[in-house]
Amino acid sequence: MEWINVLESNLGVYGQLSAADQRELQEHILVFLTEKRFEGCGGLEMDDEIRVTIAAQACLLLLHREPAYYPTLRTILVYPSSYLAKNPYDENSQAHRLGESWQYGPVVLAWDSSRRGGRNAYDGRNVVMHEFAHQLDQIDGVADGAPPLGQGGDWAGRKPVYRSWALVFSREFERLQNRAAKGKKTVIDHYGTTNPAEFFATATEAFFEKPRQLKKKRPELYAELRSYYKQDPVTWHGSRDY
């Protein structure tokens, strides 16, 4: 595959994945690239590096899980860098943005930030993972920080899973808000205090990019995310100090 070089260059954790995980990721990328349409905006010309770099980060969230390739998503719009858009939390203002995720619309991304986030797998910031975490959250029709959990139609069997998720996430969301209000440093970006949906997205970034810190400081939250994503990123990052 000619784009393996792109993975090795632009996906910082690719070399840390097992051979089986690399193969699975490649298979997911192929499906993703077949199903989704990429469009360049702001003069950006699309090429395979852009497509594969973004697809790889989006598909990393799907490893080991029953794959659902972001079923409501059809189009990814990519700008060269940050772009001006309406503030989703204030209709009367605009702001420069690095990404957006719309439940029945596109994912919008800034290419320079998408590439930088893929290459630097240890800074806790990844706009592609952030926006595609929103896509996972939105699968059940609402962005509330609680993506569909468990499998099958046995609601009674899944109730304990949702109960555990709700208890842990509500407690950790409140804890992040309290620490951020006091100006304290946190492993999860303070943007996660905006609402539960943003908390899930920023927690996902920390889970994949700062797993050792998250596991140490927020073990219950790490355990919930490990159960949901069916992955343990600590094993990729080894003994690296952050």
N, C-alpha and C positions, 0 to 999 in steps of 0.2 A: 504494500500500500504506500503510495507516494507521500501521503499526508502523515505518515508516522513521524517524519521529521518535525512536522508542526507540533505534534503531541509532545515530543521530547523537548522541544524548544519553549512551547507556550503553556504547557501544563506542568507546573512545578512538581506535583506529586506523582507524575506518570511513572517515573523510574522507580518509585517506592512501592508501586502496586505489584502484587503477585502476577505471574504470567497468566493465570486464569482470569484475574480481574482485568488485566490489560485486554485480553481477548473479548471478555464480556463487554467492556467499555467500547471497543471497536465496533462490535455488533450493534450496540445501541446507537452509536454515532451514525452508522450507515442507515438505520431506520429513520433516525431523526432528520438526516439530510434529505432523505427521500420524501418525507411527509411535510416538512416545513419549507416555506418560501422565505428567502432572505432578500431584502431590498435595501440598497444604499440610499442614504438621504444626505442632504447638504453637500452634494458633490462627491460623496464617497463611492468609489467603484468597488463592487463586490469581487472577492476572489476566494480561492479555497482556504487560504490562511484564516480569513475572517470567519468563514463558515465553520471550519473544523475547530478553531479555537473556542468559539462560542458553544458549539454543539458538545464539545468534550466536557466543558464545565457544567452544562445543563444535564448531561447524561451521567455525570459522576453522582448526582443525587439519586439515580435510578438503580445503581448497582445492588445486586442481591435481593431486589424487590420484584414483585410481580409487575412487569413493566407496563406503565400507562404513559404513553409518550405525550403528556400534556394535551389531553384530548380536545380541549376547546381552542387550542392555539393553532393558528395557521401561518401567521406571518411574523417575522422578526425584522424590525426596522433598525438600521444601524447608522448612526451619525459618526463623523470623524472624531468628535470630542463632545464636551458638554453642550447641551442645546437648551433653548428657552422654551418653557412649557408652563401651562397653568399649574398653579400650586394645588395639589389634590385636596388640601385641607383648608384652602382659602380661595374661593372662586374669583375673588376680585384682585388677585395678585399673580404674578408670574415669577418663576425662579429658574436658574440654570440647574439642569438635572443631568444625572449620569445614567438613569434608567427608569423605566416604568413597566408595570404589568397590568394589563386590562383583562378582566375575566372573559369577555366575549370579543376581545379585540387583540391587538398585537402586543408583543413585548418590544420595548424600545430600549436601545442600548447605545452607549458611547463606546466607540471602538478602542480608543486609547486606554480607557479605564478597564475595558474588558480584557485586553491583552495584558495590561499591567497586573490585574488581579489574578489572571491565570498563571503568570510567571512567578509572582510572589505568593507562595502558598502558605506564608507564615505570619502575615500581618493582620489577619482577622478581618480583612476587607475584600469582598469579592462581589462586584455588582451583578455578575451573571448568576451566581448562586443565590444572591438576595432576591432578584426578580423571579427566578424560577422556583424558589421556595414559595413566593406568592402564588405562582401558578398551581403548585401542589395544594396550597391552602384553599384556593378558589375552586377546586374540582367539585366540591359538594355544593357549590352555588353561593357561598358566602365567605368573605375574607375575615375570619375571626380568630386566627391564630391556632385553630384546631383542624388540621387536615383530616381526611377520612382515615380512621385508624382500624387496624385489623382487617380481616377478609371475610367474605361471605355474607349471608343475610341473617345470621344468627345474632340478633341484636342483644339478646340476654347474655350471650357468651362474650360480647364485646363491651358490655356496660362497665365492667371493672377496668378495662383499658382506658376508656374515656374518663372514668372517674379519677384514675391515677393521673392521667394527663392534665385534667382540669385543676386538680389540687396542686400539683407541682408547678405548672405554668402560671397559675394565678399568684402563687406565693413568690415565685422568682421574678415575675413581672413587677410586683409591688416592691420587692427588695431592690430591683434595679432602679425603679423610680425614686426610692428613698435615697439611695447612694448617689444617684445623679443629681438630685436636688441639693445634696451637701457638697457637690463638686468633687466627689471621690472617684478615683480611677476604677474602671470595671473592665472585665474581660469581654463583656458584650458592649457593643457600641451604644452610646447614650441615645442614639436615634431610636433604639428599641423601646424607649419610654413613650413614644407617640401613641401607640395603641397596641392591642394584642397581636394584630397581624404583623406589624413592624417588629414586635418582639420576637415572634417566631422566625422572621426572615433574618434578623441580626443574630439570633441565637444559632441559626443554621450556619451563618458565616463563621462564628466562633467555634462551633462544633467541628467543622472541617479544617479550619485554619489555625486554631489555637486549642486543640483538643486536650493537651496535657494540662493547661491552665484551667480550662473549663471543668475537666474531670476533678481536679484538685479543689477548686473553689466552689463548684456547684455540682456535686456528684449526682444528686437526684435528677437534675435537669439533663446532665450528660447521659444518664441511664435511659431517660425517656426518649431522647433523640437517637441514641444507639438502637433502641428497640424499634423506633419508627423507621430509621434509615437502614437498619440491618447491617450496619457497618461500625467499625471501631477505628477511627482515624488515628488514634494514639499509636497503633501498630505501624502506620506509615511514617510517622514523624520521629520514631525512635526516641533517642535520648537528647534530641536537639534542645538547646536552651533558647528561649524566646527573649 
